[in-house]
Amino acid sequence: MPAHRISSDQEALDIARKLAAEFRVDASVRDRERRLPWKEIEQFSASGLGGISVPREFGGAQVSYRTLAEVFRVLCSADPALGQIPQNHFGILGVVAHSADNAQKARIYADVLNGLRIGNASPERGTKNILEMKARLAETPNGYRLNGKKFYSTGALFAHWVPVKALDDQGQAVLVFVKRGTPGLTIVDDWSAFGQRTTASGTVLLENLPVAVENVLPLQKFAEQASIQGPVSQLIQAAIDAGIAEAAIDDTIQFVRTRSRPWADSGVERASDDPYVIRDIGDLKIRLHAANALLAKAAGALDQIATAVIDADASARASIAVAKAKVLTTEIALLASEKLFELAGSASTLAEHNLDRHWRNARTHTLHDPVRWKLHAIGNYLLNGVAPARHSWN
């Protein structure tokens, strides 16, 4: 089916809320059974949400970063694994905006507006750190050939285009767009983490894969230039965690109201009248409100910075603004998903309720980039004026 063409921020938000209500219904079952959300991701594509960040000059809505963050937060409050699948789709579109030529932009943006999905094949296992790459794009007598092995490839299994980061013959970083079905491309559904179970963030194999030159984007200049690509990527990560936190708190309240028993010494008839439970629910809601407020503030900062020339100082300010939000969304996602069991009681741990999915999802996703380094970046910037390193994890 052709994708709907979204034309405004409000329309994007309305559609996200409608989809979230539908996605929420079977989210627990999909998690329990590791049922990949093929039907749901097709609904997402048909809705037009995948094209909301395409620039207006290419026919997109070019929604604000505030709206983009809210779309992810809303979807992830319903199903954070499903909501995480398009995170790299939007991250790659940010790279396209900076690194692609006009012909490449026109082609990629047109595909996206027509409902095609972009995946990811960047990180690798067994390297010194997340930034090191072993994948290679080599020029041969028969044209370019791509070889390598990737992991943590969220979205690749569901994608029509799989962008692969690699090094060319000169050791320069490139982004190679590989079309689904290209000989030599194998996507393996081997993601076995205990959380975010249905993101299919597993292995991508690249074996002597032919590459057309028009599908190669140079990344060297992009890496050297100041941008907000990293902060935008991190904003989406923070929004995912905020959605997880909201779902955990909502399920806590529902369980306490309808299933939990009051403690024998409390002297109350209902668990929802327990003064200590009441106190903790209030505390969780305040922390969630604070996290969401910083998330919105960070998104607003990106919207403002994006309207001017982005220099090194602006890029640093963007990273710090998002890092502050990331700290709070991480903390509330973990706290809320653990407090659920303390407040709801022993019955909430029964497998039939599958409420542990909130903690499993929060613990897994917040490992994406260590929040301790966010605190370090904030402190070092404020105390010593040291700007964070520029990459997708800052």
Salt bridges, closest charged atoms under 4 A:
GLU11 OE2 - HIS4 NE2 2.51
ASP14 OD1 - ARG17 NH1 3.82
GLU22 OE2 - LYS18 NZ 2.93
ASP31 OD2 - ARG197 NH1 3.94
ASP31 OD2 - ARG360 NH2 2.68
GLU33 OE1 - ARG35 NH2 2.84
GLU40 OE2 - ARG30 NH1 3.18
GLU42 OE2 - ARG117 NH2 3.22
GLU70 OE2 - ARG73 NH2 2.91
ASP79 OD2 - ARG30 NH2 2.86
GLU124 OE2 - LYS150 NZ 2.75
ASP241 OD2 - LYS326 NZ 3.88
ASP241 OD1 - HIS365 ND1 2.62
GLU246 OE1 - ARG73 NH1 2.31
ASP251 OD2 - ARG357 NH2 3.57
ASP251 OD2 - HIS358 NE2 2.69
ASP273 OD2 - ARG270 NE 2.99
ASP280 OD1 - ARG279 NH1 2.71
ASP280 OD2 - LYS339 NZ 2.93
ASP283 OD2 - ARG287 NE 2.83
ASP313 OD2 - ARG317 NE 3.06
GLU342 OE2 - LYS339 NZ 3.16
GLU352 OE2 - HIS353 NE2 3.92
ASP356 OD2 - ARG360 NE 2.70
ASP369 OD2 - LYS326 NZ 3.43
ASP369 OD1 - HIS368 ND1 2.58
ASP369 OD2 - LYS374 NZ 2.92
